[in-house]
C-alpha cells in the first residue's frame, strides 16, 4: 500500500478560529508519510513495551502475570482499548472472534484486577510520543486545558468516600472521578491528563502538575489555554518557569478578581501590559519598585515563594479586554508577544478552546466513557485511560485520511462516530487474519462541515446518570 500523507483535518469548532488567527496546519506540521497500518503498529509497539515490563505495573509484582493465560498482559491491554459499550461477554466475543474458545468474563475480571491503571497511562504516553515523532514541531502548539467528570455506580465496600457524590436528581448518589485533560487543538488529541476523586478535585494543582511534566519540542512553544477556573498567579508562574506561554480568561475588570484592582484606560476595549511583584509577607521593608504589589496569603497556593518569606517574584503579563456583543465584554491575560498575537487573534484563539469541550462529548458518548464495566475506582481508571487511547487513535486515523476536495457548497470531514467503530474493529484480534481497509472505509464516511453554527449551552446537561450493567446493548 502506498503511504498516505499526514493531513490534519481541523474540526468545525476550531478550524475557522485557528485559520483566521493565522495558524494553519502547515505552520506546525510537515507533510509526513504514514498509513493506517503504521498507526496501529505504533499503538501495538506501545502496548508491547508496557507488557514487556509488566512487573512495574502489576498489583503484586513477581506473582501477577507470571503464568500463561488466555489473557496475557498485551492482549488484556488491547482488549481494554478496543472495548465498547456492550456487555463484557459480548465484547470478549467481538474481540477474540468465534473461531477460538475465548476467555470467560470471570477470567477477564480476575486478570484486569492484577493490572494497575498506570499501565494504560503509560501506553497513552508512549503512543502520543510515537505519533509526535512524525510531526514537525515549529512555531506554537496550542493546548487547551479543561476538566470533566466521569460517573459510575459502586458501593461503599469498593469505593472510598472521596468518590461518592449526590448531584442533580440522584437520590441514591453516584461515584465520580474528575478528569483534568490537556487537548491539542491541531491534532485533536489528548496530550496528557490527571485523574482525581471528585472530592479531591483540584484543577489548579492538576494544571501545575501536568505543565511541569508536559513534553516540549525544541523548535516550538506550548501555549496553554484555559477558562476562568485556571487563571491564577501560581499557574502563570509554572508556565513561565518552563519557558512557555499561557492564555487565560479572567473575571471582568469590574468584578472582584485577579485584574480587578489595576489602573486601566478609560476606553472599554484595551490591550495593556502590567508589571506585578508578588509577595508573601506584609513587611513594609519589601521594595516593589514601580510595579503593582500583590500579597498572596497562606491559604493561596504559590509554589515559588515560601509563606512569610521577604523574597519577591516579578511577573509581567498582558490584560486584553474586548467586546463580545453589545455591552458584553471579556478579559484575557497572557504572556504571548503582542506583535504576533494582537487582541483579535487572542479572541479567536480563546474561541478555539471550545474544541476540548466538544472532545469530552465524543469521549463520553461516542467512544463510550459513560459505560463502565466495573464498580471499582482503580478499574474505572483503567477504562478512562483506555478510552482516551481509543479517542487519540481514532483522531490520528482521521488525520491521515486523504479527503478529496468537493466542488459543492461544503467541505467535508470524516464521520467521527463511524471512524471510532472502524478503529475498534481494526484493533480486534479477530480482524488480524482478515484485515480491513481502514483508509477506504474512512474516505467514504464523510459528513459536511457546517460553519458558523451555534447552539445555546444546556444548563441541565452537566449531570447524567451512568448506565446500569443490565441495560447494555446486545
DRENDO-1510 file (C-alpha; in Angstrom, 1 decimal, always signed):
<recs>
REC; n; res; u; v; w
REC; 1; UNK; +0.0; +0.0; +0.0 .
REC; 2; UNK; +1.3; +3.4; -0.9 .
REC; 3; UNK; +1.8; +5.6; +2.2 .
REC; 4; UNK; -0.8; +8.3; +2.8 .
REC; 5; UNK; +0.2; +11.9; +3.6 .
REC; 6; UNK; -0.4; +13.0; +7.1 .
REC; 7; UNK; -3.0; +15.7; +6.8 .
REC; 8; UNK; -4.6; +17.5; +9.8 .
REC; 9; UNK; -8.3; +18.0; +9.3 .
REC; 10; UNK; -9.5; +20.7; +11.7 .
REC; 11; UNK; -12.8; +20.2; +13.4 .
REC; 12; UNK; -15.7; +22.5; +12.7 .
REC; 13; UNK; -15.4; +24.3; +16.0 .
REC; 14; UNK; -11.7; +25.1; +15.8 .
REC; 15; UNK; -10.9; +25.3; +12.0 .
REC; 16; UNK; -12.2; +28.8; +11.4 .
REC; 17; UNK; -10.7; +30.3; +14.6 .
REC; 18; UNK; -7.3; +28.8; +14.0 .
REC; 19; UNK; -7.1; +29.8; +10.3 .
REC; 20; UNK; -8.4; +33.3; +11.0 .
REC; 21; UNK; -5.9; +33.6; +13.8 .
REC; 22; UNK; -3.1; +33.0; +11.3 .
REC; 23; UNK; -2.3; +29.5; +12.4 .
REC; 24; UNK; -2.5; +26.9; +9.6 .
REC; 25; UNK; -1.8; +23.2; +9.6 .
REC; 26; UNK; +1.4; +23.5; +7.6 .
REC; 27; UNK; +2.9; +26.0; +10.1 .
REC; 28; UNK; +3.1; +23.3; +12.8 .
REC; 29; UNK; +3.2; +20.1; +10.8 .
REC; 30; UNK; +5.3; +18.9; +7.9 .
REC; 31; UNK; +3.9; +16.5; +5.3 .
REC; 32; UNK; +5.0; +13.1; +6.5 .
REC; 33; UNK; +4.1; +9.7; +5.2 .
REC; 34; UNK; +2.2; +7.3; +7.4 .
REC; 35; UNK; -0.6; +4.9; +6.7 .
REC; 36; UNK; -3.2; +3.4; +9.0 .
REC; 37; UNK; -1.4; +0.1; +9.5 .
REC; 38; UNK; +1.6; +2.1; +10.7 .
REC; 39; UNK; -0.5; +3.9; +13.2 .
REC; 40; UNK; -1.8; +0.6; +14.5 .
REC; 41; UNK; +1.8; -0.7; +14.7 .
REC; 42; UNK; +2.8; +2.3; +16.8 .
REC; 43; UNK; +0.0; +1.5; +19.3 .
REC; 44; UNK; +0.9; -2.2; +19.4 .
REC; 45; UNK; +4.5; -1.2; +20.0 .
REC; 46; UNK; +3.5; +0.9; +22.9 .
REC; 47; UNK; +1.4; -2.0; +24.3 .
REC; 48; UNK; +4.3; -4.4; +23.9 .
REC; 49; UNK; +6.7; -2.0; +25.6 .
REC; 50; UNK; +4.5; -1.9; +28.7 .
REC; 51; UNK; +3.8; -5.6; +28.7 .
REC; 52; UNK; +7.5; -6.4; +28.4 .
REC; 53; UNK; +8.0; -4.6; +31.8 .
REC; 54; UNK; +4.7; -5.7; +33.3 .
REC; 55; UNK; +6.3; -6.2; +36.7 .
REC; 56; UNK; +6.3; -2.4; +37.1 .
REC; 57; UNK; +2.5; -2.3; +36.5 .
REC; 58; UNK; +1.4; -5.4; +38.3 .
REC; 59; UNK; -0.6; -5.1; +41.6 .
REC; 60; UNK; +1.5; -8.0; +43.0 .
REC; 61; UNK; +4.9; -7.9; +41.3 .
REC; 62; UNK; +6.5; -11.3; +40.9 .
REC; 63; UNK; +3.2; -13.1; +41.2 .
REC; 64; UNK; +0.8; -11.5; +38.8 .
REC; 65; UNK; +1.1; -12.2; +35.0 .
REC; 66; UNK; +3.7; -14.9; +35.6 .
REC; 67; UNK; +1.7; -17.8; +34.2 .
REC; 68; UNK; +0.4; -18.4; +30.6 .
REC; 69; UNK; -3.2; -17.4; +30.3 .
REC; 70; UNK; -5.6; -16.7; +27.5 .
REC; 71; UNK; -5.4; -13.1; +28.5 .
REC; 72; UNK; -1.7; -12.2; +28.9 .
REC; 73; UNK; -0.9; -8.6; +29.6 .
REC; 74; UNK; -0.6; -7.4; +26.0 .
REC; 75; UNK; -4.0; -8.9; +25.0 .
REC; 76; UNK; -5.6; -7.6; +28.1 .
REC; 77; UNK; -4.5; -4.0; +27.4 .
REC; 78; UNK; -5.5; -4.3; +23.7 .
REC; 79; UNK; -8.9; -5.6; +24.8 .
REC; 80; UNK; -9.4; -2.7; +27.2 .
REC; 81; UNK; -8.6; -0.2; +24.4 .
REC; 82; UNK; -10.9; -1.9; +21.9 .
REC; 83; UNK; -13.7; -2.4; +24.4 .
REC; 84; UNK; -17.0; -0.8; +23.6 .
REC; 85; UNK; -20.3; -0.2; +25.5 .
REC; 86; UNK; -21.8; -3.6; +25.2 .
REC; 87; UNK; -21.7; -6.3; +27.9 .
REC; 88; UNK; -18.3; -7.7; +28.9 .
REC; 89; UNK; -19.2; -11.1; +27.5 .
REC; 90; UNK; -20.3; -9.7; +24.1 .
REC; 91; UNK; -17.2; -7.5; +24.0 .
REC; 92; UNK; -15.0; -10.6; +24.6 .
REC; 93; UNK; -16.7; -12.5; +21.7 .
REC; 94; UNK; -16.3; -9.5; +19.4 .
REC; 95; UNK; -12.6; -9.1; +20.3 .
REC; 96; UNK; -11.5; -12.7; +20.0 .
REC; 97; UNK; -13.9; -13.9; +17.4 .
REC; 98; UNK; -15.9; -17.1; +17.3 .
REC; 99; UNK; -13.1; -19.3; +15.9 .
REC; 100; UNK; -11.5; -20.0; +19.2 .
REC; 101; UNK; -12.7; -20.5; +22.8 .
REC; 102; UNK; -12.5; -17.0; +24.3 .
REC; 103; UNK; -11.7; -16.4; +27.9 .
REC; 104; UNK; -14.7; -16.1; +30.3 .
REC; 105; UNK; -15.9; -12.8; +31.8 .
REC; 106; UNK; -14.7; -14.1; +35.2 .
REC; 107; UNK; -11.2; -14.7; +33.8 .
REC; 108; UNK; -11.1; -11.2; +32.3 .
REC; 109; UNK; -12.2; -9.6; +35.6 .
REC; 110; UNK; -9.5; -11.6; +37.5 .
REC; 111; UNK; -6.8; -10.6; +35.1 .
REC; 112; UNK; -7.7; -6.9; +35.0 .
REC; 113; UNK; -7.6; -6.7; +38.8 .
REC; 114; UNK; -3.9; -7.6; +38.6 .
REC; 115; UNK; -3.1; -4.5; +36.4 .
REC; 116; UNK; -2.5; -1.1; +37.7 .
REC; 117; UNK; -4.2; +1.8; +35.7 .
REC; 118; UNK; -0.7; +3.3; +35.3 .
REC; 119; UNK; -0.1; +0.7; +32.6 .
REC; 120; UNK; -2.8; +2.2; +30.4 .
REC; 121; UNK; -1.5; +5.7; +31.1 .
REC; 122; UNK; +2.0; +4.6; +30.0 .
REC; 123; UNK; +0.6; +3.3; +26.8 .
REC; 124; UNK; -1.1; +6.6; +26.1 .
REC; 125; UNK; +2.1; +8.4; +26.8 .
REC; 126; UNK; +4.2; +6.2; +24.5 .
REC; 127; UNK; +1.6; +6.3; +21.7 .
REC; 128; UNK; +1.5; +10.1; +21.8 .
REC; 129; UNK; +5.3; +10.3; +21.7 .
REC; 130; UNK; +5.4; +7.9; +18.7 .
REC; 131; UNK; +2.9; +9.9; +16.7 .
REC; 132; UNK; +4.5; +13.2; +17.7 .
REC; 133; UNK; +7.8; +11.9; +16.2 .
REC; 134; UNK; +6.1; +12.2; +12.7 .
REC; 135; UNK; +5.2; +15.9; +13.3 .
REC; 136; UNK; +7.3; +18.9; +12.6 .
REC; 137; UNK; +7.0; +20.9; +15.8 .
REC; 138; UNK; +7.7; +24.5; +14.8 .
REC; 139; UNK; +6.1; +27.8; +16.0 .
REC; 140; UNK; +3.4; +27.4; +18.6 .
REC; 141; UNK; +1.5; +24.4; +19.8 .
REC; 142; UNK; -1.9; +25.3; +21.2 .
REC; 143; UNK; -3.1; +23.2; +24.1 .
REC; 144; UNK; -6.5; +23.7; +25.8 .
REC; 145; UNK; -6.9; +22.7; +29.5 .
REC; 146; UNK; -10.3; +21.7; +30.8 .
REC; 147; UNK; -12.0; +19.2; +33.2 .
REC; 148; UNK; -14.9; +16.8; +33.1 .
REC; 149; UNK; -16.4; +14.2; +35.4 .
REC; 150; UNK; -16.9; +10.5; +34.8 .
REC; 151; UNK; -19.6; +9.0; +36.9 .
REC; 152; UNK; -20.1; +5.3; +37.7 .
REC; 153; UNK; -22.0; +3.1; +40.1 .
REC; 154; UNK; -20.3; +1.5; +43.0 .
REC; 155; UNK; -20.7; +0.5; +46.7 .
REC; 156; UNK; -19.1; +1.5; +49.9 .
REC; 157; UNK; -17.1; -1.7; +50.1 .
REC; 158; UNK; -15.5; -0.9; +46.7 .
REC; 159; UNK; -15.0; +2.9; +46.7 .
REC; 160; UNK; -13.7; +5.2; +49.4 .
REC; 161; UNK; -15.9; +8.2; +50.5 .
REC; 162; UNK; -13.9; +10.7; +48.4 .
REC; 163; UNK; -15.5; +9.2; +45.2 .
REC; 164; UNK; -19.1; +9.5; +46.4 .
REC; 165; UNK; -21.4; +12.4; +45.4 .
REC; 166; UNK; -25.1; +13.1; +45.0 .
REC; 167; UNK; -25.6; +15.5; +42.2 .
REC; 168; UNK; -28.7; +16.5; +40.3 .
REC; 169; UNK; -31.8; +14.4; +40.9 .
REC; 170; UNK; -29.7; +11.3; +42.1 .
REC; 171; UNK; -31.4; +10.3; +45.3 .
REC; 172; UNK; -29.0; +7.3; +45.9 .
REC; 173; UNK; -26.0; +9.1; +44.7 .
REC; 174; UNK; -23.2; +8.0; +42.3 .
REC; 175; UNK; -19.4; +7.8; +42.4 .
REC; 176; UNK; -17.3; +10.2; +40.3 .
REC; 177; UNK; -13.7; +10.7; +39.1 .
REC; 178; UNK; -12.7; +14.2; +37.8 .
REC; 179; UNK; -10.6; +14.2; +34.6 .
REC; 180; UNK; -8.2; +17.0; +34.1 .
REC; 181; UNK; -7.2; +16.9; +30.5 .
REC; 182; UNK; -4.9; +18.8; +28.1 .
REC; 183; UNK; -6.0; +18.8; +24.5 .
REC; 184; UNK; -4.0; +19.6; +21.3 .
REC; 185; UNK; -6.2; +21.9; +19.2 .
REC; 186; UNK; -4.4; +21.0; +16.0 .
REC; 187; UNK; -4.3; +17.2; +16.2 .
REC; 188; UNK; -7.5; +17.0; +18.3 .
REC; 189; UNK; -5.8; +14.5; +20.7 .
REC; 190; UNK; -5.3; +14.4; +24.4 .
REC; 191; UNK; -1.7; +15.2; +25.2 .
REC; 192; UNK; -1.9; +14.4; +28.9 .
REC; 193; UNK; -4.4; +14.1; +31.8 .
REC; 194; UNK; -4.6; +13.6; +35.5 .
REC; 195; UNK; -7.4; +11.8; +37.4 .
REC; 196; UNK; -8.7; +12.8; +40.8 .
REC; 197; UNK; -11.5; +11.6; +43.1 .
REC; 198; UNK; -14.4; +14.1; +42.9 .
REC; 199; UNK; -13.9; +15.3; +46.5 .
REC; 200; UNK; -10.2; +15.7; +46.0 .
REC; 201; UNK; -10.7; +17.8; +42.8 .
REC; 202; UNK; -8.1; +20.5; +42.5 .
REC; 203; UNK; -7.8; +21.9; +39.0 .
REC; 204; UNK; -5.1; +24.4; +40.0 .
REC; 205; UNK; -2.8; +21.7; +41.3 .
REC; 206; UNK; -3.6; +19.3; +38.4 .
REC; 207; UNK; -2.8; +22.1; +35.9 .
REC; 208; UNK; +0.6; +22.8; +37.5 .
REC; 209; UNK; +1.4; +19.1; +37.7 .
REC; 210; UNK; +0.7; +18.5; +34.0 .
REC; 211; UNK; +2.5; +21.6; +32.9 .
REC; 212; UNK; +5.6; +20.6; +34.8 .
REC; 213; UNK; +5.8; +17.2; +33.1 .
REC; 214; UNK; +4.4; +18.1; +29.7 .
REC; 215; UNK; +6.7; +17.4; +26.8 .
REC; 216; UNK; +8.0; +20.4; +24.9 .
REC; 217; UNK; +9.6; +20.4; +21.5 .
REC; 218; UNK; +13.0; +22.2; +21.0 .
REC; 219; UNK; +11.6; +24.1; +18.0 .
REC; 220; UNK; +8.2; +25.1; +19.3 .
REC; 221; UNK; +6.4; +26.6; +22.3 .
REC; 222; UNK; +3.4; +25.4; +24.1 .
REC; 223; UNK; +0.5; +27.8; +24.6 .
REC; 224; UNK; -1.8; +26.6; +27.4 .
REC; 225; UNK; -5.3; +28.0; +27.0 .
REC; 226; UNK; -7.8; +27.8; +30.0 .
REC; 227; UNK; -11.0; +29.3; +31.1 .
REC; 228; UNK; -11.6; +31.3; +34.3 .
REC; 229; UNK; -11.0; +28.3; +36.5 .
REC; 230; UNK; -7.3; +28.2; +35.6 .
REC; 231; UNK; -6.4; +31.9; +36.0 .
REC; 232; UNK; -4.1; +32.2; +38.9 .
REC; 233; UNK; -0.6; +33.6; +39.6 .
REC; 234; UNK; +0.6; +30.1; +40.5 .
REC; 235; UNK; -0.5; +28.7; +37.2 .
REC; 236; UNK; +1.2; +31.6; +35.4 .
REC; 237; UNK; +4.4; +31.1; +37.2 .
REC; 238; UNK; +4.5; +27.3; +36.5 .
REC; 239; UNK; +4.1; +28.0; +32.7 .
REC; 240; UNK; +6.7; +30.8; +32.7 .
REC; 241; UNK; +9.2; +28.6; +34.7 .
REC; 242; UNK; +9.0; +26.1; +31.8 .
REC; 243; UNK; +9.6; +28.9; +29.2 .
REC; 244; UNK; +6.1; +28.5; +27.7 .
REC; 245; UNK; +3.0; +30.7; +27.2 .
REC; 246; UNK; -0.4; +31.0; +28.7 .
REC; 247; UNK; -3.8; +32.4; +27.7 .
REC; 248; UNK; -6.4; +32.5; +30.4 .
REC; 249; UNK; -9.8; +34.1; +30.6 .
REC; 250; UNK; -10.4; +36.0; +33.8 .
REC; 251; UNK; -13.2; +37.9; +35.5 .
REC; 252; UNK; -14.0; +41.3; +34.1 .
REC; 253; UNK; -12.3; +44.4; +35.4 .
REC; 254; UNK; -15.5; +45.5; +37.3 .
REC; 255; UNK; -15.6; +42.2; +39.2 .
REC; 256; UNK; -13.6; +41.1; +42.2 .
REC; 257; UNK; -10.8; +39.0; +40.7 .
REC; 258; UNK; -7.2; +38.8; +39.6 .
REC; 259; UNK; -7.4; +42.0; +37.4 .
REC; 260; UNK; -9.9; +43.9; +39.5 .
REC; 261; UNK; -7.5; +46.5; +41.0 .
REC; 262; UNK; -5.3; +47.6; +38.2 .
REC; 263; UNK; -5.3; +51.0; +36.6 .
REC; 264; UNK; -7.0; +50.6; +33.2 .
REC; 265; UNK; -7.6; +53.1; +30.4 .
REC; 266; UNK; -10.9; +54.9; +30.1 .
REC; 267; UNK; -11.7; +53.0; +26.9 .
REC; 268; UNK; -13.9; +49.9; +27.2 .
REC; 269; UNK; -11.6; +47.8; +25.0 .
REC; 270; UNK; -7.8; +47.9; +25.5 .
REC; 271; UNK; -4.6; +45.8; +25.5 .
REC; 272; UNK; -2.1; +46.8; +28.2 .
REC; 273; UNK; +0.9; +45.2; +29.9 .
REC; 274; UNK; +1.0; +45.2; +33.7 .
REC; 275; UNK; +4.0; +44.5; +35.9 .
REC; 276; UNK; +3.3; +42.8; +39.2 .
REC; 277; UNK; +5.5; +42.0; +42.2 .
REC; 278; UNK; +4.2; +39.0; +44.2 .
REC; 279; UNK; +5.0; +39.0; +48.0 .
REC; 280; UNK; +4.1; +36.6; +50.8 .
REC; 281; UNK; +4.9; +38.9; +53.7 .
REC; 282; UNK; +3.3; +42.2; +54.7 .
REC; 283; UNK; +6.6; +43.7; +55.8 .
REC; 284; UNK; +7.0; +47.3; +54.7 .
REC; 285; UNK; +10.7; +46.8; +54.1 .
REC; 286; UNK; +9.9; +44.9; +50.8 .
REC; 287; UNK; +10.6; +47.2; +47.9 .
REC; 288; UNK; +8.3; +46.5; +44.9 .
REC; 289; UNK; +9.6; +49.4; +42.9 .
REC; 290; UNK; +7.3; +50.9; +40.2 .
REC; 291; UNK; +5.1; +47.8; +40.0 .
REC; 292; UNK; +1.8; +46.6; +41.4 .
REC; 293; UNK; +2.3; +44.8; +44.8 .
REC; 294; UNK; +0.2; +41.7; +45.2 .
REC; 295; UNK; +0.1; +39.8; +48.5 .
REC; 296; UNK; -0.5; +36.0; +48.4 .
REC; 297; UNK; -1.9; +34.8; +51.7 .
REC; 298; UNK; -1.3; +31.5; +53.5 .
REC; 299; UNK; -4.5; +29.9; +52.1 .
REC; 300; UNK; -3.5; +30.5; +48.5 .
REC; 301; UNK; -1.0; +28.2; +46.7 .
REC; 302; UNK; +2.1; +29.7; +45.3 .
REC; 303; UNK; +5.0; +27.3; +44.8 .
REC; 304; UNK; +7.8; +29.8; +44.1 .
REC; 305; UNK; +7.7; +31.7; +47.4 .
REC; 306; UNK; +7.5; +30.4; +50.9 .
REC; 307; UNK; +4.9; +32.0; +53.0 .
REC; 308; UNK; +6.4; +34.6; +55.3 .
REC; 309; UNK; +9.4; +35.0; +53.2 .
REC; 310; UNK; +10.6; +38.5; +52.3 .
REC; 311; UNK; +11.6; +37.4; +48.8 .
REC; 312; UNK; +9.6; +38.7; +45.8 .
REC; 313; UNK; +8.5; +37.2; +42.5 .
REC; 314; UNK; +8.2; +39.6; +39.5 .
REC; 315; UNK; +5.5; +38.8; +36.9 .
REC; 316; UNK; +4.6; +40.6; +33.7 .
REC; 317; UNK; +1.6; +39.9; +31.5 .
REC; 318; UNK; -0.9; +41.5; +29.2 .
REC; 319; UNK; -4.5; +42.2; +30.0 .
REC; 320; UNK; -6.8; +42.3; +27.0 .
REC; 321; UNK; -10.4; +43.4; +27.0 .
REC; 322; UNK; -12.7; +43.1; +24.0 .
REC; 323; UNK; -16.3; +43.3; +23.2 .
REC; 324; UNK; -18.3; +40.1; +22.6 .
REC; 325; UNK; -21.6; +41.6; +21.9 .
REC; 326; UNK; -23.2; +45.0; +22.7 .
REC; 327; UNK; -22.5; +45.8; +26.3 .
REC; 328; UNK; -20.8; +42.5; +27.0 .
REC; 329; UNK; -17.0; +42.3; +27.4 .
REC; 330; UNK; -14.4; +39.6; +28.1 .
REC; 331; UNK; -11.0; +39.8; +29.7 .
REC; 332; UNK; -8.0; +37.6; +28.8 .
REC; 333; UNK; -4.5; +37.5; +30.4 .
REC; 334; UNK; -1.5; +36.2; +28.5 .
REC; 335; UNK; +2.3; +36.5; +28.2 .
REC; 336; UNK; +2.2; +36.0; +24.4 .
REC; 337; UNK; +4.0; +38.7; +22.4 .
REC; 338; UNK; +1.7; +41.5; +21.2 .
REC; 339; UNK; +3.3; +41.8; +17.8 .
REC; 340; UNK; +2.4; +38.2; +16.9 .
REC; 341; UNK; -0.8; +38.0; +18.9 .
REC; 342; UNK; -2.9; +41.2; +18.8 .
REC; 343; UNK; -6.2; +41.3; +20.6 .
REC; 344; UNK; -8.3; +40.0; +17.7 .
REC; 345; UNK; -6.1; +36.9; +17.4 .
REC; 346; UNK; -6.2; +36.2; +21.1 .
REC; 347; UNK; -10.0; +36.4; +20.9 .
REC; 348; UNK; -10.0; +33.8; +18.1 .
REC; 349; UNK; -7.6; +31.6; +19.9 .
REC; 350; UNK; -9.7; +31.5; +23.0 .
REC; 351; UNK; -12.7; +30.7; +20.9 .
REC; 352; UNK; -10.8; +27.7; +19.5 .
REC; 353; UNK; -10.6; +26.4; +23.1 .
REC; 354; UNK; -14.1; +25.1; +22.6 .
REC; 355; UNK; -12.6; +22.1; +20.8 .
REC; 356; UNK; -11.8; +20.5; +24.2 .
REC; 357; UNK; -15.4; +20.9; +25.3 .
REC; 358; UNK; -16.6; +19.1; +22.2 .
REC; 359; UNK; -14.0; +16.3; +22.7 .
REC; 360; UNK; -15.5; +15.4; +26.1 .
REC; 361; UNK; -18.9; +14.8; +24.4 .
REC; 362; UNK; -17.3; +12.5; +21.9 .
REC; 363; UNK; -15.2; +10.8; +24.5 .
REC; 364; UNK; -18.2; +10.0; +26.7 .
REC; 365; UNK; -21.0; +9.3; +24.3 .
REC; 366; UNK; -19.2; +8.1; +21.1 .
REC; 367; UNK; -16.1; +6.3; +22.5 .
REC; 368; UNK; -18.1; +5.1; +25.5 .
REC; 369; UNK; -16.7; +6.6; +28.6 .
REC; 370; UNK; -20.2; +6.8; +30.1 .
REC; 371; UNK; -20.4; +3.0; +30.0 .
REC; 372; UNK; -18.1; +1.4; +32.6 .
REC; 373; UNK; -17.8; -2.3; +33.2 .
REC; 374; UNK; -16.8; -2.3; +36.9 .
REC; 375; UNK; -17.7; -0.9; +40.3 .
REC; 376; UNK; -14.1; -0.4; +41.5 .
REC; 377; UNK; -12.4; +3.1; +41.1 .
REC; 378; UNK; -9.0; +1.6; +40.1 .
REC; 379; UNK; -10.6; -0.4; +37.3 .
REC; 380; UNK; -12.7; +2.6; +36.2 .
REC; 381; UNK; -9.4; +4.5; +35.8 .
REC; 382; UNK; -8.2; +1.7; +33.6 .
REC; 383; UNK; -11.2; +2.3; +31.3 .
REC; 384; UNK; -10.7; +6.1; +31.4 .
REC; 385; UNK; -7.2; +5.8; +30.1 .
REC; 386; UNK; -8.2; +3.1; +27.6 .
REC; 387; UNK; -11.0; +5.3; +26.2 .
REC; 388; UNK; -8.5; +8.2; +25.9 .
REC; 389; UNK; -6.2; +6.0; +23.9 .
REC; 390; UNK; -9.1; +4.9; +21.7 .
REC; 391; UNK; -10.0; +8.5; +21.2 .
REC; 392; UNK; -6.5; +9.5; +20.2 .
REC; 393; UNK; -6.2; +6.5; +17.9 .
REC; 394; UNK; -9.4; +7.5; +16.1 .
REC; 395; UNK; -8.4; +11.1; +15.7 .
REC; 396; UNK; -5.0; +10.1; +14.4 .
REC; 397; UNK; -6.6; +7.7; +11.9 .
REC; 398; UNK; -8.9; +10.6; +10.8 .
REC; 399; UNK; -5.9; +12.9; +10.5 .
REC; 400; UNK; -4.1; +10.7; +8.0 .
REC; 401; UNK; -7.2; +10.1; +5.9 .
REC; 402; UNK; -7.0; +11.8; +2.5 .
REC; 403; UNK; -10.2; +13.6; +1.7 .
REC; 404; UNK; -10.8; +14.7; -1.9 .
REC; 405; UNK; -11.9; +18.3; -2.2 .
REC; 406; UNK; -15.5; +18.6; -3.3 .
REC; 407; UNK; -16.8; +21.2; -5.7 .
REC; 408; UNK; -20.1; +21.7; -3.8 .
REC; 409; UNK; -21.2; +24.1; -1.2 .
REC; 410; UNK; -19.5; +22.4; +1.8 .
REC; 411; UNK; -16.1; +21.0; +2.7 .
REC; 412; UNK; -16.2; +17.5; +4.2 .
REC; 413; UNK; -14.7; +15.7; +7.2 .
REC; 414; UNK; -14.6; +12.1; +8.4 .
REC; 415; UNK; -17.6; +11.0; +10.5 .
REC; 416; UNK; -16.1; +10.5; +13.9 .
REC; 417; UNK; -18.7; +8.0; +15.1 .
REC; 418; UNK; -18.1; +5.7; +12.2 .
REC; 419; UNK; -14.3; +6.2; +12.5 .
REC; 420; UNK; -14.4; +5.2; +16.2 .
REC; 421; UNK; -16.3; +2.0; +15.4 .
REC; 422; UNK; -14.0; +1.1; +12.5 .
REC; 423; UNK; -10.9; +1.7; +14.7 .
REC; 424; UNK; -12.4; -0.6; +17.4 .
REC; 425; UNK; -12.8; -3.3; +14.8 .
REC; 426; UNK; -9.3; -2.7; +13.5 .
REC; 427; UNK; -7.8; -3.4; +16.9 .
REC; 428; UNK; -9.6; -6.7; +17.4 .
REC; 429; UNK; -7.7; -10.0; +17.2 .
REC; 430; UNK; -10.5; -11.3; +15.0 .
REC; 431; UNK; -9.5; -8.9; +12.2 .
REC; 432; UNK; -5.8; -9.8; +12.1 .
REC; 433; UNK; -6.4; -12.8; +9.8 .
REC; 434; UNK; -8.9; -10.9; +7.8 .
REC; 435; UNK; -7.7; -7.3; +7.8 .
REC; 436; UNK; -9.9; -4.4; +6.8 .
REC; 437; UNK; -9.0; -1.5; +4.5 .
REC; 438; UNK; -9.4; +1.4; +7.0 .
REC; 439; UNK; -8.4; +4.0; +4.5 .
REC; 440; UNK; -11.1; +3.0; +2.1 .
REC; 441; UNK; -13.7; +2.9; +4.8 .
REC; 442; UNK; -12.9; +6.3; +6.3 .
REC; 443; UNK; -12.5; +8.1; +3.0 .
REC; 444; UNK; -16.2; +7.1; +2.2 .
REC; 445; UNK; -17.7; +8.0; +5.5 .
REC; 446; UNK; -17.8; +11.8; +5.2 .
REC; 447; UNK; -20.1; +14.5; +6.6 .
REC; 448; UNK; -20.3; +18.2; +5.6 .
REC; 449; UNK; -18.6; +20.8; +7.7 .
REC; 450; UNK; -21.3; +23.4; +8.5 .
REC; 451; UNK; -19.5; +26.5; +9.7 .
REC; 452; UNK; -21.0; +29.3; +11.9 .
REC; 453; UNK; -23.5; +27.1; +13.7 .
REC; 454; UNK; -24.0; +27.9; +17.3 .
REC; 455; UNK; -26.2; +26.4; +19.9 .
REC; 456; UNK; -27.2; +27.5; +23.4 .
REC; 457; UNK; -25.4; +25.6; +26.1 .
REC; 458; UNK; -27.8; +23.3; +28.1 .
REC; 459; UNK; -27.8; +24.3; +31.7 .
REC; 460; UNK; -29.3; +21.0; +32.8 .
REC; 461; UNK; -26.9; +18.7; +30.9 .
REC; 462; UNK; -24.0; +18.8; +33.4 .
REC; 463; UNK; -25.0; +15.6; +35.1 .
REC; 464; UNK; -26.2; +12.4; +33.6 .
REC; 465; UNK; -26.6; +9.1; +35.4 .
REC; 466; UNK; -24.3; +6.3; +34.3 .
REC; 467; UNK; -26.0; +3.3; +32.7 .
REC; 468; UNK; -26.7; +0.2; +34.7 .
REC; 469; UNK; -24.9; -3.0; +33.6 .
REC; 470; UNK; -28.1; -4.8; +32.8 .
REC; 471; UNK; -29.2; -2.2; +30.3 .
REC; 472; UNK; -26.4; -2.6; +27.8 .
REC; 473; UNK; -27.0; -3.1; +24.1 .
REC; 474; UNK; -26.5; -6.7; +22.8 .
</recs>
